[in-house]
Amino acid sequence: MSEDSELIEQVIEQPDSLIISPPSDSSSSSYNHIQPFVYLESTATTQTNHNVLLILNQKITIDLISLWKKCEIIVCADGGANSLYEYFNDNNHHHHHENLQRSDYIPDYIVGDFDSISPDVKTYYESHGSKIIRQSSQYYNDFTKSIHCIQLHYQLNHTKENWFESIDEVDGLAKLWNGLNNSSDVVVDIDITIYVLNAIGGRFDQTVQSINQLYIMNEDYPKVTVFFITTNDIIFLLKKGVNYISYKNRLMFHKDNGSSPTPTCGLLPLSNKTPIILNSYGLKYDMRNWKTEMLGQVSSSNRISGETGFIVECSDDIVMNIEIDV
């Protein structure tokens, strides 16, 4: 095949069901392996090590309890503590969990400038053992402050349990993290997975800021994997190169009701590094040498044909969302 023909854009309509094997290179380091739905597996088979739940300030409408049990530490960003507290007042969202007690679900940390958290909520969680870290700086948002807290927890908590007590209340987390990150003491190879609730769907500027953080964190902290979970989908970043997205089966995250046998997905070029060239294997509308950019064509409302996984190769980082319907 000539070089010119290899660069021709193609969209290939695939059957609804395909079996896609992992990338042929035997070395897993040659591709980015993403498992976005591990948190939906049974608790008995899921490892919680280095899994973090980060709750932001919107109403919680998903099955919080099952996700909570998959995570090692829980962090509330400011008003996210209100959301957690109020979750136990609303029986409509308990997803068949019975006899829930608020006192059994206490976050490890509450972080932020505390312009949103209710004083009563703050007092309640503090009295039940939550570590309260006030950071008044307006140069970092509460999401970023929480990320600093999470990283510092894994770097310092094993040697100094109360590492946070002596930091200043303005931007102590940022100063401590930046100082540690520039020293030889930081353990750079800690893999952390952060499941974030309520980052998408509130105020539009905050939603855009959340997407902005996906890109920035991938550049600054490539060992940290972030999944934004909403009522309808999961959102994450595909890294430049080959990405293998795997799961046990599609029924984990999608009910086949006949009219919609395959879950919907999108590949969204939201960075400043466009156009992006896509090649995919296992989508309903697979792409070859397909150019995507915000002022051009975008693969929205695509679908997933891969029964246990699919592959996306991209010339630069790109946001992906996958519909959740369970």
C-alpha positions as CSV (number, residue, x, y, z in Angstrom):
1,M,0.0,0.0,0.0
2,S,1.4,3.4,-0.9
3,E,2.1,6.1,1.6
4,D,-0.6,8.3,0.1
5,S,-3.3,5.7,0.4
6,E,-2.4,5.1,4.0
7,L,-3.3,8.7,4.8
8,I,-6.8,8.6,3.3
9,E,-9.5,9.2,6.0
10,Q,-11.9,6.4,6.5
11,V,-14.9,5.6,8.6
12,I,-15.8,1.9,8.7
13,E,-19.2,0.8,10.0
14,Q,-18.7,-2.3,12.1
15,P,-21.1,-5.0,13.4
16,D,-22.6,-4.4,16.9
17,S,-20.4,-7.2,18.4
18,L,-16.7,-7.5,17.9
19,I,-13.9,-9.3,19.8
20,I,-10.9,-7.0,20.0
21,S,-7.6,-8.5,21.3
22,P,-5.1,-6.3,23.2
23,P,-2.5,-4.6,21.1
24,S,-0.2,-7.2,19.5
25,D,3.0,-5.9,21.2
26,S,3.6,-8.2,24.1
27,S,5.0,-5.4,26.3
28,S,2.2,-3.6,28.1
29,S,4.4,-0.6,28.5
30,S,4.0,0.1,24.8
31,Y,0.4,1.1,25.2
32,N,-1.8,2.8,27.8
33,H,-4.1,0.2,29.4
34,I,-7.3,1.8,30.8
35,Q,-9.9,-0.1,32.8
36,P,-12.6,2.5,33.5
37,F,-15.2,0.2,34.9
38,V,-13.3,-1.7,37.6
39,Y,-15.3,0.2,40.2
40,L,-18.4,-1.5,39.0
41,E,-17.1,-5.0,39.7
42,S,-18.1,-6.9,42.9
43,T,-16.4,-5.5,46.0
44,A,-14.8,-8.9,46.8
45,T,-12.7,-8.9,43.6
46,T,-11.8,-5.2,43.5
47,Q,-8.5,-3.9,45.0
48,T,-8.9,-0.6,46.9
49,N,-5.1,0.1,47.1
50,H,-4.4,3.7,45.9
51,N,-8.0,4.2,44.8
52,V,-9.4,7.6,45.9
53,L,-12.9,9.0,45.9
54,L,-13.1,12.8,45.5
55,I,-16.5,14.5,46.1
56,L,-17.2,17.9,44.7
57,N,-20.2,20.2,45.4
58,Q,-23.2,19.0,43.6
59,K,-26.1,16.6,44.5
60,I,-25.0,13.0,44.5
61,T,-27.2,10.9,42.3
62,I,-25.1,7.7,41.7
63,D,-24.6,4.7,43.8
64,L,-22.2,6.3,46.2
65,I,-21.9,3.4,48.7
66,S,-20.7,0.8,46.2
67,L,-18.1,3.3,44.9
68,W,-17.1,4.2,48.4
69,K,-16.3,0.6,49.2
70,K,-13.9,0.4,46.2
71,C,-11.7,3.3,47.5
72,E,-8.9,3.5,50.0
73,I,-9.4,7.2,51.0
74,I,-12.2,9.7,50.6
75,V,-11.8,13.4,50.1
76,C,-14.4,16.1,50.1
77,A,-13.6,19.4,48.4
78,D,-15.3,22.1,50.5
79,G,-19.1,21.9,49.7
80,G,-18.7,18.3,48.6
81,A,-19.0,17.6,52.3
82,N,-22.5,19.1,52.2
83,S,-23.3,16.8,49.3
84,L,-22.1,13.8,51.2
85,Y,-24.1,14.8,54.3
86,E,-27.3,15.4,52.4
87,Y,-27.0,12.1,50.5
88,F,-28.1,10.3,53.7
89,N,-31.2,12.6,53.9
90,D,-32.4,11.5,50.4
91,N,-33.7,7.9,50.3
92,N,-34.3,8.1,46.6
93,H,-30.6,7.7,45.8
94,H,-29.6,4.9,48.1
95,H,-29.7,2.3,45.3
96,H,-31.2,-0.5,47.5
97,H,-28.7,-0.1,50.3
98,E,-30.6,-0.5,53.5
99,N,-30.0,0.9,57.0
100,L,-27.4,3.4,56.0
101,Q,-25.9,5.3,58.8
102,R,-24.2,8.7,58.0
103,S,-21.7,8.0,60.8
104,D,-20.4,5.0,58.9
105,Y,-19.3,7.1,55.9
106,I,-16.9,9.7,57.2
107,P,-14.4,11.3,54.7
108,D,-10.7,11.1,55.5
109,Y,-10.1,14.7,54.5
110,I,-12.2,17.9,53.8
111,V,-10.2,20.5,51.9
112,G,-10.9,24.0,50.6
113,D,-11.4,27.6,51.4
114,F,-14.7,26.7,53.1
115,D,-16.8,29.3,51.5
116,S,-19.4,26.6,50.7
117,I,-19.4,24.0,53.5
118,S,-22.1,24.4,56.2
119,P,-20.6,25.1,59.6
120,D,-22.8,22.3,61.1
121,V,-21.6,19.8,58.5
122,K,-18.0,20.8,59.1
123,T,-18.5,20.4,62.9
124,Y,-20.2,17.0,62.4
125,Y,-17.4,15.5,60.2
126,E,-14.6,17.0,62.3
127,S,-16.1,15.5,65.5
128,H,-16.3,12.1,63.7
129,G,-12.6,12.1,62.7
130,S,-12.3,13.9,59.4
131,K,-9.1,15.8,58.9
132,I,-10.1,19.4,58.1
133,I,-7.6,21.3,56.0
134,R,-8.5,25.0,55.3
135,Q,-6.7,26.6,52.3
136,S,-7.9,30.1,51.7
137,S,-5.8,30.9,48.6
138,Q,-7.8,31.9,45.5
139,Y,-4.9,31.0,43.2
140,Y,-5.9,27.3,43.5
141,N,-9.4,26.0,43.2
142,D,-10.8,23.4,45.6
143,F,-10.2,20.6,43.1
144,T,-6.5,21.4,42.8
145,K,-6.2,21.7,46.6
146,S,-7.7,18.3,47.0
147,I,-5.4,16.8,44.4
148,H,-2.4,18.2,46.4
149,C,-3.9,16.7,49.5
150,I,-4.3,13.3,47.9
151,Q,-0.7,13.2,46.6
152,L,0.7,14.4,49.9
153,H,-1.2,11.7,51.7
154,Y,0.5,9.0,49.7
155,Q,3.9,10.6,49.9
156,L,3.9,11.5,53.6
157,N,1.2,9.6,55.6
158,H,3.3,6.4,56.0
159,T,6.0,8.4,57.8
160,K,4.0,11.1,59.5
161,E,0.3,10.5,60.1
162,N,-0.4,14.1,61.0
163,W,1.6,15.7,58.2
164,F,-1.0,18.3,57.6
165,E,-1.2,19.8,61.0
166,S,1.7,22.4,60.7
167,I,0.9,23.8,57.2
168,D,-0.4,27.3,56.9
169,E,-4.0,27.9,56.0
170,V,-3.4,30.0,52.9
171,D,-1.6,27.8,50.4
172,G,0.3,25.3,52.6
173,L,-0.7,22.3,50.6
174,A,0.7,23.8,47.4
175,K,3.9,24.9,49.1
176,L,4.4,21.5,50.7
177,W,3.7,19.6,47.5
178,N,5.9,21.8,45.3
179,G,8.7,21.6,47.8
180,L,8.5,17.9,48.0
181,N,8.1,17.5,44.2
182,N,11.4,19.4,43.8
183,S,13.3,17.3,46.3
184,S,14.8,13.9,46.1
185,D,12.3,12.6,48.8
186,V,9.2,12.4,46.5
187,V,8.2,8.9,45.4
188,V,7.4,9.5,41.8
189,D,6.2,6.0,40.8
190,I,3.0,5.9,42.9
191,D,0.1,5.0,40.7
192,I,-3.1,6.7,42.0
193,T,-6.6,6.3,40.6
194,I,-9.0,9.1,41.5
195,Y,-12.8,8.8,40.9
196,V,-14.3,12.3,40.9
197,L,-18.0,12.9,41.6
198,N,-19.8,16.1,40.6
199,A,-17.0,17.6,38.5
200,I,-19.3,17.8,35.4
201,G,-22.7,19.2,35.0
202,G,-22.9,22.1,37.4
203,R,-21.8,25.6,36.4
204,F,-20.3,25.6,32.9
205,D,-17.1,27.4,33.9
206,Q,-16.5,24.7,36.5
207,T,-17.1,22.0,34.0
208,V,-14.6,23.5,31.6
209,Q,-12.1,23.8,34.5
210,S,-12.5,20.1,35.3
211,I,-11.7,19.2,31.7
212,N,-8.8,21.6,31.9
213,Q,-7.5,19.6,34.9
214,L,-7.7,16.3,33.0
215,Y,-5.1,17.6,30.5
216,I,-2.9,19.5,33.1
217,M,-2.8,16.5,35.5
218,N,-1.7,14.2,32.7
219,E,1.2,16.4,31.9
220,D,2.2,17.1,35.4
221,Y,1.3,13.8,37.1
222,P,1.2,11.0,34.5
223,K,0.9,8.4,37.2
224,V,-2.4,9.8,38.4
225,T,-5.4,8.5,36.5
226,V,-8.6,10.5,36.8
227,F,-12.2,9.4,36.0
228,F,-15.1,11.8,36.2
229,I,-18.3,9.9,37.0
230,T,-21.7,11.4,36.3
231,T,-25.2,10.0,36.4
232,N,-25.0,9.2,32.6
233,D,-21.3,8.6,31.8
234,I,-17.7,8.3,32.7
235,I,-15.1,10.8,31.3
236,F,-11.4,10.3,31.1
237,L,-8.3,11.1,29.0
238,L,-6.8,8.9,26.3
239,K,-3.1,9.6,26.1
240,K,-1.1,10.2,23.0
241,G,-0.3,6.8,21.4
242,V,-2.1,3.5,21.7
243,N,-4.8,3.1,24.3
244,Y,-6.5,-0.2,25.1
245,I,-9.7,0.2,27.0
246,S,-10.9,-3.1,28.5
247,Y,-13.7,-4.4,30.7
248,K,-15.2,-7.8,31.5
249,N,-18.2,-7.3,29.3
250,R,-20.4,-4.4,28.1
251,L,-23.3,-5.5,30.5
252,M,-21.1,-4.1,33.3
253,F,-22.0,-0.6,32.2
254,H,-24.8,-0.9,29.6
255,K,-28.2,-2.6,29.6
256,D,-29.0,-4.1,26.2
257,N,-32.7,-3.1,25.9
258,G,-33.0,-4.1,22.3
259,S,-33.4,-0.6,20.9
260,S,-29.8,0.3,22.0
261,P,-27.6,-2.8,21.9
262,T,-24.3,-0.9,22.2
263,P,-23.2,1.9,24.6
264,T,-22.7,5.4,23.2
265,C,-19.3,7.1,23.4
266,G,-17.5,10.2,22.2
267,L,-13.9,11.3,21.4
268,L,-13.6,15.0,22.1
269,P,-10.6,17.1,21.0
270,L,-10.8,19.7,23.7
271,S,-7.1,20.7,24.0
272,N,-5.1,23.2,22.0
273,K,-3.1,20.5,20.3
274,T,-5.3,19.9,17.2
275,P,-6.0,18.5,14.7
276,I,-5.7,15.0,16.2
277,I,-5.4,11.9,14.0
278,L,-7.5,8.9,15.2
279,N,-7.4,5.2,14.5
280,S,-9.8,3.0,16.3
281,Y,-10.6,-0.8,16.5
282,G,-13.8,-1.9,18.1
283,L,-16.1,1.1,17.8
284,K,-19.3,1.0,15.8
285,Y,-17.8,3.6,13.5
286,D,-14.2,2.8,13.4
287,M,-11.8,5.5,12.1
288,R,-8.7,5.3,10.1
289,N,-6.4,8.3,9.7
290,W,-9.4,10.4,10.8
291,K,-8.7,14.1,11.6
292,T,-10.6,15.6,14.4
293,E,-10.7,19.2,15.9
294,M,-13.1,21.5,17.5
295,L,-13.7,23.6,14.4
296,G,-13.9,20.4,12.2
297,Q,-15.3,16.9,12.6
298,V,-15.9,15.4,16.0
299,S,-16.7,11.7,16.8
300,S,-19.7,12.2,19.0
301,S,-22.6,9.7,19.4
302,N,-20.3,6.9,18.3
303,R,-20.9,3.4,19.8
304,I,-18.8,0.6,21.3
305,S,-18.9,-2.7,19.5
306,G,-16.0,-4.4,21.3
307,E,-17.4,-7.0,23.7
308,T,-14.5,-6.8,26.1
309,G,-12.5,-3.9,24.9
310,F,-11.4,-1.6,22.1
311,I,-8.3,0.3,20.9
312,V,-7.9,3.9,20.1
313,E,-4.7,5.3,18.7
314,C,-4.4,9.1,18.8
315,S,-1.7,11.5,17.7
316,D,-2.3,13.5,20.9
317,D,-4.3,13.4,24.2
318,I,-8.1,13.4,23.7
319,V,-11.1,13.3,26.1
320,M,-13.3,10.2,25.9
321,N,-16.8,9.7,27.4
322,I,-18.7,6.4,27.6
323,E,-22.3,6.2,28.5
324,I,-23.2,4.4,31.7
325,D,-26.7,2.8,31.8
326,V,-27.0,0.2,34.6
